[in-house]
């Protein structure tokens, strides 16, 4: 298996079928075996029924279903553990990420271990953009993180690297920083960002701000305590 696409979902009944329809031709055009793993993070709308129908219709698609809402990091982690592909591709289920950018990210992956999408022209409400900008400023000041947009879910990873990194609750947004801590090469490139046309965001100021601060401190501790040594060449 060459590619695994992992998408977490929470109440995306109006988006998921359209997203799959957009994604399939992009992945098929790559000409390599691929799979799609959709993780239902405790949806309370008709998302579970839609996913069940899609799984019966498409042999490339697998569905993982949580018994309640555990959060996006848990959904990503569950998907990562089920991946069979050499390369893991992630994106959000709200259709704001454009699947058409995936081939460009894969080209950029040559010579590195993770490529992050950077949303240059974000199609989000002003308040959300302000909060994200403040969080980015603090994160980069504390971690000296070179990645400009860690919040963009559109990323491509080498599975062999990704599966060596432990995830903790809320830590998916710090995966680029963790890749750097583990000594992996990380790159970034501009990607399209579309307006959400259906459903609503699952984040608000309070749940993102307080969680991000504690997660940031945890990653800072990890970066300072990481083992960094080199062996002399054998005589």
N, C-alpha and C positions, 0 to 999 in steps of 0.2 A: 504494500500500500504506500503510495507516494504522499497523498495529502489527506489530512483530517481537518474538517471545518467544525468549530465548536461555537455554538450560539446559545447563551442563556436567555430564558424567556420568563416573563412574569406579566400575565394579563395582556397578551399581544394578539388577541383574536382577530383584529382588523389588519394586522401586518404580516403574520407569519406566512400565509400562502403566497402573498405577493413577493415576499423576500425570497422564498424558495424558488419561485418562478424566475426571479432575476439571477439568482445564484447558479442555478443548474447550467445554463448555456456557457457562463463564464468558466466554470470548472470543467465542463466537458470539452471545451475548446483547448484546454491544456494538454489533452491527449494522454493523461496518466490516470491510473486508478485512484479514486478518491471516495471519501465517506463524509456524511454530514451527521453530526451529533447534536441534537436539540435537547436542551436541559430545561425541563419545566420546573421553575422554582416556586411551586405552590400556587399556581394560578387559580383564581376563583371565577373566571369567566369561562368561555367555551374553548379556551386554548387547549385543554387536555383532549377534548373530542376531536378537534381539528388535527392535532398531532397524531392521534390514533389512526385517523383516516389516511393521513399522509404516509405514515409508516407502512400501512398495508398496500399502498399504491406504489411506493418507491423503494427499490432494493438497496439504494445507496444510503438510506436514511435510518438512523437509530434514534430512539427517544429514551431519555432518562427522566424519571418523574420523582420529585421529592414529595414526602408526605405533608410538608408544610413549607412555609417560606423561610429559607436559611440564608439568603443573600447571594449577591453576584459572585463573590469569591468562592463560595461553596459550589455554585453551579459550574464555574470554570474548572475548579479542581476535580469535580466528578467527571466532567468531560475529558479533561487531560488524562485522567487515569484509564479511561476507556479507549483512548486514541490508539490506532494502529499505524498511522501514517508517519513517515519520516519528517514531514513538515506539518506544523500545526498552524492553522489560520483561525483567528478569532474576529468576531464582529458582533455588534449589538443586534437585538431583535426588533428594534423600532424603525428600521429602514433609513436611519440617518446616515449610516455608513453605506458607501456605494460599492457593491461587489465588483464593479468594473475596474476598480483600483487594484484588485488582488494581483493580476499578472505583473503590474509594475512593481509592487512590493516584492514579489517573488524574484524578479530580475535583480533587485537591489540586495537580496539575501546572499548573493554570491560573495563569498569572502567574509561573511559575518554570521552571527548566531541569532540575532533578533533585529527585525526592522519594524519601527513604530510609525504609524500614520500620524501626521500632524495636520489638524484642522485649521487651515489658514483663514477661511471665511466661514466662521461658525454660524449656523442657522439656529441659534438658541435665543430664548428671551434675554433681555439685557441683564436682569438680576442674576441669572445663571452664569452668564459670561463674566460678570464682575466677581462673583464668588470664586469661579475657576481661576481667574487671573490672580486673585489674592492668594489662593492656595498654591498656585504655581510659583509665585514670588517667594513665599515662605519655604516651599520644598527645595527650590534651587539654592536659596541662601543657606539653608541648613545642611543639605546633603551634597552641595556642589554638583548637582545632577545635570549632565549636559542635555538631557532630553527635554524638549520644549513642551510636549503635550502628552503626558503619561495617561491622561484621562480618555484618550481616544482608544476605543476597543479594537479598532482595525489594526491588527498586528500579525506578523508571521514569525514563527519560532522554529528553530531546529528542535525536534522532539527530544533528542538525546540530551540536550542542555536543559530544556524546560523541566524534564522529569527528575532532574537532580536537585531542583530548588523546592524546599518545603514552603507550603502556603499556610498562612494563618488568616483568621477572619479579617476581611477588609484589605488584605495585602495585595490583591490583584493589580491595583493601580500603581503599586511600587515595583512591579516585576522588572521594568527596565533598570531601576536602581539596583535591584537584587542581582540581575545579570551582570552588571558592572562589578559589584562586590565579589561575585564568583569568578571574575576574570574573563568573562565572555565579551565578545565584540558586539556593540549595539550601534545601529544606524537609524536614521529617520528620514522621512520624505513627505512632502505635501500631499494631501488627499482631499477628495471632495467631501463636503458635509452638507447634508440635505435637511430641510425643515421637517420636523415631525408632523405628519398629516393625520395621524390617528393615535388614539391612546394617550396616556400622559406619563410624564417622567416619574420614576419611583424614588427620586432623591429630593430632599429639601435641605434648607440651610443648616438646620440643627443636626440631622443625622449625618450629614457629610462633614461638617466642620469639626465636631467633637471627636468623631471617629478618626478623621484624618490626622488630628494632632497626636493622638496616642499612637497611631500607626507610624507616623513620621518619627517619633521618638524611638520606637522599636527598631526601625530601619537604621537610624543613626547609631544606635547601640551596636547593631550587627556590623555596620561598616567599620566601627572603631575596634571591634573585637575579632574581626575576620583574620584568619591565619594567612600570613603572607611570607613565604620563605622560598629560597632557591637552593638547590643542591649544587655543589661543585661537581664538575665533570669528573668521572672516574679516571684514575691514573692509567 
